[in-house]
Amino acid sequence: MLKLEENSKSEKKGFDEGFWSRNEIKDTFLDEMREYIWNKDYFRNVLVSFFELKKNSAILDVGCGLGFLGLSLIEFIPQGKMTGVDLDPKLIEEARRRTEKLGLSRVADFRVANAYELPFDDDVFDLSICQTLLMHLDEPAKAIHEMKRVTKKGGRVVAIEPDYASLSFFDTAYETLGFSLELRVKLWRWDRILTVGKKKLGKGDNEIGPKVPNLFFRSGLRVVDVRCIDRAYWLIPPYQGRELELKHLLLPPEELVKHLDMRSEFLAGGGTEKEWNEYLSIMRKAHVIHQKQIKEKVFVSLTIQAATITIAEKI
């Protein structure tokens, strides 16, 4: 993840360098996830057409992590080049290893760089793209300006960002707990408190997806289209091929709270210690039921969360 700038008047904002490359974070939230969120038929047959790629196009993947998104576009540019940048040296090193293993080193390059100060001249790339990057920045408009600067006139700038407020799910563990309407309202409120707290701490915006078209417009880009990812995340026994969903559910709440600093975000967002303890207690109870139901192969879930795909042209 890209680390944000520091100055003498403010504390460091956003995630530190190395946050996403910690094994317990990478394995649960980053490893394969950028590739996994796409239905490949939609990605290949619908979305890529909006990028207007040519055989010799140059692509920039900003906040590339392990490089999944940029590498998935290489097949569309057989005579072109993909460059991925991320501030975390460990992720860049691993992206290079993965690329070499895939035999794509000739057409793919990875380097350490900050989204706020991209180390490229103006008008270099035919496509500049990011996925789940702006949501972690305290100045997303600044990163968008940089993406626009390095993109050629007539080229495309694309951002794929989530809206956590859109989360809708069915989960037999929570169904077993038999939540009242009042408690469901509390859960919704607590999730919004976490979003407010994250913003107040300068760590980004979990609901930035629907705001990106306006950010693009204000940056001087011409918005071409806005779409949503069509993926639904589901788990139905016997769970073959659904290992990533299971991995998330089996992570103890304490680990999630610790590594994502959720308590600090909750309190910064206006939540009380009493509310936080109630929230954590519910997460713990649900976790116990998740483990039991998954072991017995009776757990079923479906989650839908919108991610906005904003496609723009540099004019």
C-alpha positions as CSV (number, residue, x, y, z in Angstrom):
1,M,0.0,0.0,0.0
2,L,1.2,3.5,-0.7
3,K,2.3,5.5,2.2
4,L,1.2,9.1,2.4
5,E,3.4,12.2,2.7
6,E,4.4,13.8,6.0
7,N,4.9,17.4,6.9
8,S,5.9,19.3,10.0
9,K,2.3,20.3,10.8
10,S,0.6,17.0,10.6
11,E,1.1,13.4,11.6
12,K,1.8,10.7,9.1
13,K,-1.5,9.7,7.4
14,G,-2.6,6.3,6.0
15,F,-1.0,3.0,6.3
16,D,2.7,2.6,7.0
17,E,5.1,1.1,4.5
18,G,5.0,-2.6,5.0
19,F,1.4,-2.8,6.3
20,W,0.1,-4.9,3.5
21,S,3.2,-7.1,3.3
22,R,2.8,-8.5,6.8
23,N,2.1,-12.1,6.3
24,E,-1.1,-12.2,8.4
25,I,-2.5,-9.2,6.4
26,K,-1.3,-10.2,3.0
27,D,-2.5,-13.8,3.3
28,T,-5.9,-12.7,4.4
29,F,-6.7,-9.6,2.5
30,L,-4.3,-9.2,-0.4
31,D,-3.0,-12.5,-1.7
32,E,-4.9,-13.3,-4.8
33,M,-7.8,-11.0,-3.8
34,R,-7.4,-8.4,-6.5
35,E,-7.7,-11.2,-9.1
36,Y,-10.4,-13.0,-7.2
37,I,-12.9,-10.2,-7.0
38,W,-13.6,-10.3,-10.7
39,N,-16.0,-12.6,-12.6
40,K,-13.6,-13.2,-15.5
41,D,-16.2,-13.3,-18.2
42,Y,-17.4,-9.8,-17.2
43,F,-13.8,-8.5,-16.9
44,R,-12.6,-9.9,-20.2
45,N,-15.7,-9.5,-22.4
46,V,-17.2,-6.2,-21.0
47,L,-15.0,-4.1,-18.9
48,V,-11.7,-4.3,-20.8
49,S,-13.4,-2.9,-23.9
50,F,-13.8,0.4,-22.1
51,F,-10.0,0.7,-21.6
52,E,-9.5,1.0,-25.4
53,L,-6.3,-1.0,-25.3
54,K,-4.1,-1.5,-28.4
55,K,-1.5,-4.2,-29.0
56,N,1.3,-1.7,-28.0
57,S,-0.4,0.1,-25.2
58,A,1.5,1.2,-22.1
59,I,-0.4,0.5,-18.8
60,L,0.3,1.8,-15.3
61,D,-1.1,0.0,-12.3
62,V,-1.0,2.4,-9.2
63,G,-0.9,0.8,-5.8
64,C,-0.4,-2.6,-7.6
65,G,0.4,-4.7,-4.5
66,L,1.3,-8.1,-5.9
67,G,0.4,-7.0,-9.5
68,F,-2.7,-9.1,-10.1
69,L,-4.7,-6.4,-11.9
70,G,-1.9,-5.1,-14.2
71,L,-0.8,-8.6,-15.1
72,S,-4.4,-9.6,-16.0
73,L,-4.3,-7.0,-18.7
74,I,-1.0,-8.1,-20.4
75,E,-2.8,-10.5,-22.7
76,F,-4.5,-7.5,-24.3
77,I,-1.2,-5.7,-25.1
78,P,1.1,-8.3,-26.6
79,Q,3.5,-5.7,-27.9
80,G,3.0,-3.3,-25.0
81,K,4.2,-2.9,-21.5
82,M,2.7,-2.9,-18.0
83,T,4.3,-1.0,-15.1
84,G,3.2,-1.5,-11.5
85,V,4.0,0.8,-8.7
86,D,3.6,0.5,-4.9
87,L,5.3,2.0,-2.0
88,D,5.9,-1.3,-0.2
89,P,9.2,-2.8,-1.3
90,K,8.3,-6.3,-0.1
91,L,5.2,-6.4,-2.2
92,I,7.1,-5.1,-5.3
93,E,9.8,-7.8,-4.7
94,E,7.1,-10.5,-4.5
95,A,5.3,-9.1,-7.6
96,R,8.6,-9.3,-9.5
97,R,9.1,-12.9,-8.4
98,R,5.6,-13.8,-9.4
99,T,6.0,-12.1,-12.8
100,E,9.3,-14.0,-13.5
101,K,7.6,-17.3,-12.6
102,L,4.9,-16.5,-15.1
103,G,7.4,-15.7,-17.8
104,L,6.2,-12.1,-18.1
105,S,9.2,-10.1,-17.0
106,R,9.8,-8.9,-20.5
107,V,6.5,-7.0,-20.7
108,A,6.0,-6.2,-17.0
109,D,8.0,-3.9,-14.7
110,F,7.5,-3.2,-11.0
111,R,9.0,-0.4,-9.0
112,V,8.7,1.3,-5.6
113,A,6.9,4.7,-6.0
114,N,4.4,7.0,-4.2
115,A,1.0,7.6,-5.7
116,Y,1.4,11.3,-4.9
117,E,4.7,11.6,-6.8
118,L,4.7,9.2,-9.7
119,P,8.3,8.9,-11.1
120,F,7.2,9.3,-14.8
121,D,7.1,12.1,-17.3
122,D,3.8,13.6,-18.5
123,D,1.8,11.8,-21.1
124,V,3.5,8.4,-20.9
125,F,0.7,5.8,-20.4
126,D,-2.3,4.8,-22.5
127,L,-4.1,3.6,-19.4
128,S,-3.5,4.4,-15.7
129,I,-5.6,2.2,-13.4
130,C,-5.9,1.6,-9.6
131,Q,-8.0,-0.8,-7.5
132,T,-8.8,-0.3,-3.8
133,L,-6.1,2.4,-3.6
134,L,-8.0,5.7,-3.2
135,M,-10.0,4.3,-0.3
136,H,-6.8,4.3,1.8
137,L,-5.6,7.8,0.9
138,D,-6.3,11.0,2.8
139,E,-5.8,13.0,-0.4
140,P,-7.3,10.9,-3.2
141,A,-7.6,13.9,-5.5
142,K,-3.9,14.3,-5.4
143,A,-3.3,10.7,-6.6
144,I,-5.9,11.2,-9.3
145,H,-4.1,14.3,-10.5
146,E,-0.9,12.3,-10.8
147,M,-2.6,9.5,-12.7
148,K,-4.0,12.1,-15.1
149,R,-0.6,13.8,-15.5
150,V,1.2,10.6,-16.6
151,T,-1.6,9.5,-18.9
152,K,-1.5,10.5,-22.6
153,K,-4.1,12.8,-24.1
154,G,-7.0,10.6,-25.2
155,G,-5.9,7.9,-22.8
156,R,-8.0,6.3,-20.0
157,V,-7.8,6.7,-16.3
158,V,-9.7,4.1,-14.3
159,A,-10.4,3.7,-10.6
160,I,-12.1,0.6,-9.0
161,E,-13.1,1.5,-5.5
162,P,-15.6,0.1,-3.0
163,D,-18.6,1.4,-1.1
164,Y,-18.8,-0.4,2.3
165,A,-22.2,1.3,3.0
166,S,-23.7,-0.9,0.2
167,L,-22.8,-4.2,2.1
168,S,-25.7,-6.7,2.1
169,F,-25.4,-10.2,3.3
170,F,-27.1,-13.4,4.5
171,D,-25.1,-15.5,7.0
172,T,-26.4,-18.6,8.8
173,A,-24.2,-17.8,11.8
174,Y,-25.8,-14.4,12.3
175,E,-29.2,-16.0,11.6
176,T,-28.6,-18.4,14.4
177,L,-28.0,-15.5,16.8
178,G,-31.5,-14.3,16.0
179,F,-30.8,-10.5,15.9
180,S,-33.7,-8.2,16.7
181,L,-34.4,-5.3,14.4
182,E,-33.0,-2.9,17.0
183,L,-29.7,-4.9,17.1
184,R,-29.5,-4.9,13.3
185,V,-29.8,-1.1,13.3
186,K,-27.0,-0.9,15.9
187,L,-24.7,-3.0,13.7
188,W,-25.4,-0.7,10.8
189,R,-24.6,2.3,12.9
190,W,-21.4,0.8,14.3
191,D,-20.2,0.0,10.7
192,R,-20.8,3.7,9.8
193,I,-18.9,4.8,13.0
194,L,-15.9,2.8,11.8
195,T,-16.0,4.6,8.4
196,V,-16.2,8.0,10.1
197,G,-13.3,7.1,12.4
198,K,-11.1,6.0,9.6
199,K,-11.6,9.3,7.8
200,K,-11.0,11.3,11.0
201,L,-7.7,9.4,11.5
202,G,-6.6,10.3,8.0
203,K,-6.7,6.7,6.8
204,G,-9.0,7.0,3.9
205,D,-12.7,6.5,3.1
206,N,-14.3,3.1,2.9
207,E,-17.3,4.6,1.0
208,I,-15.3,6.5,-1.6
209,G,-16.5,4.4,-4.6
210,P,-19.6,6.6,-5.5
211,K,-17.5,9.7,-5.0
212,V,-14.9,8.9,-7.6
213,P,-16.8,10.2,-10.6
214,N,-17.1,13.6,-9.0
215,L,-13.4,13.5,-8.1
216,F,-12.5,12.7,-11.7
217,F,-14.8,15.4,-13.0
218,R,-13.2,18.0,-10.7
219,S,-9.8,16.9,-11.9
220,G,-10.6,17.8,-15.5
221,L,-11.1,14.2,-16.7
222,R,-14.1,13.4,-19.0
223,V,-16.0,10.6,-17.4
224,V,-16.8,8.0,-20.0
225,D,-18.8,5.4,-18.0
226,V,-19.5,4.3,-14.4
227,R,-20.2,0.6,-13.6
228,C,-20.2,-1.7,-10.7
229,I,-18.4,-5.0,-10.2
230,D,-20.9,-7.8,-10.7
231,R,-19.4,-10.3,-8.2
232,A,-21.4,-11.9,-5.4
233,Y,-19.5,-13.8,-2.8
234,W,-21.1,-17.0,-1.8
235,L,-20.4,-20.1,0.3
236,I,-22.5,-23.2,0.0
237,P,-21.2,-26.7,1.1
238,P,-19.0,-28.5,0.2
239,Y,-17.0,-25.2,-0.3
240,Q,-14.6,-26.4,-3.1
241,G,-12.8,-23.4,-4.6
242,R,-14.0,-21.0,-2.0
243,E,-10.9,-21.0,0.2
244,L,-10.6,-17.2,0.3
245,E,-14.0,-16.7,1.8
246,L,-13.3,-19.4,4.4
247,K,-10.0,-17.8,5.2
248,H,-11.7,-14.5,6.1
249,L,-14.3,-16.2,8.3
250,L,-11.9,-18.3,10.2
251,L,-9.7,-15.4,11.2
252,P,-10.3,-14.7,14.9
253,P,-11.9,-11.3,15.6
254,E,-9.1,-10.3,17.9
255,E,-6.6,-10.6,15.0
256,L,-8.9,-8.6,12.7
257,V,-9.3,-5.9,15.4
258,K,-5.6,-5.8,16.2
259,H,-4.2,-5.6,12.6
260,L,-6.8,-3.2,11.2
261,D,-6.8,-1.0,14.3
262,M,-10.6,-1.1,14.4
263,R,-11.0,0.0,18.1
264,S,-9.1,3.2,17.4
265,E,-11.3,3.9,14.4
266,F,-14.5,3.1,16.3
267,L,-13.6,5.5,19.1
268,A,-12.5,8.2,16.7
269,G,-15.8,7.9,14.9
270,G,-17.8,8.7,18.0
271,G,-18.4,5.2,19.4
272,T,-18.2,4.6,23.1
273,E,-16.3,1.9,25.0
274,K,-19.6,0.3,25.9
275,E,-20.7,0.1,22.3
276,W,-17.3,-1.2,21.2
277,N,-17.4,-4.0,23.8
278,E,-20.9,-4.9,22.6
279,Y,-19.7,-4.9,19.0
280,L,-16.7,-7.1,19.7
281,S,-18.8,-9.5,21.8
282,I,-21.1,-10.0,18.8
283,M,-18.2,-10.6,16.5
284,R,-16.8,-13.2,18.9
285,K,-20.1,-15.1,19.2
286,A,-20.5,-15.1,15.4
287,H,-17.0,-16.4,15.0
288,V,-17.6,-19.4,17.2
289,I,-20.8,-20.3,15.2
290,H,-18.9,-19.8,11.9
291,Q,-16.3,-22.3,13.0
292,K,-18.8,-24.9,14.1
293,Q,-21.1,-24.6,11.1
294,I,-18.2,-24.7,8.6
295,K,-16.8,-27.8,10.3
296,E,-20.2,-29.4,10.1
297,K,-20.6,-28.2,6.5
298,V,-23.9,-26.5,7.2
299,F,-22.7,-22.9,6.9
300,V,-24.2,-20.9,4.0
301,S,-23.6,-17.2,3.2
302,L,-24.0,-14.7,0.4
303,T,-22.4,-11.2,0.4
304,I,-22.9,-8.4,-2.0
305,Q,-20.9,-5.2,-1.8
306,A,-20.7,-2.6,-4.6
307,A,-17.4,-1.5,-6.0
308,T,-17.6,1.4,-8.5
309,I,-15.6,1.3,-11.7
310,T,-15.1,4.8,-12.9
311,I,-13.7,5.1,-16.5
312,A,-12.5,8.5,-17.7
313,E,-10.6,10.0,-20.6
314,K,-7.8,12.6,-20.4
315,I,-8.9,15.5,-22.7
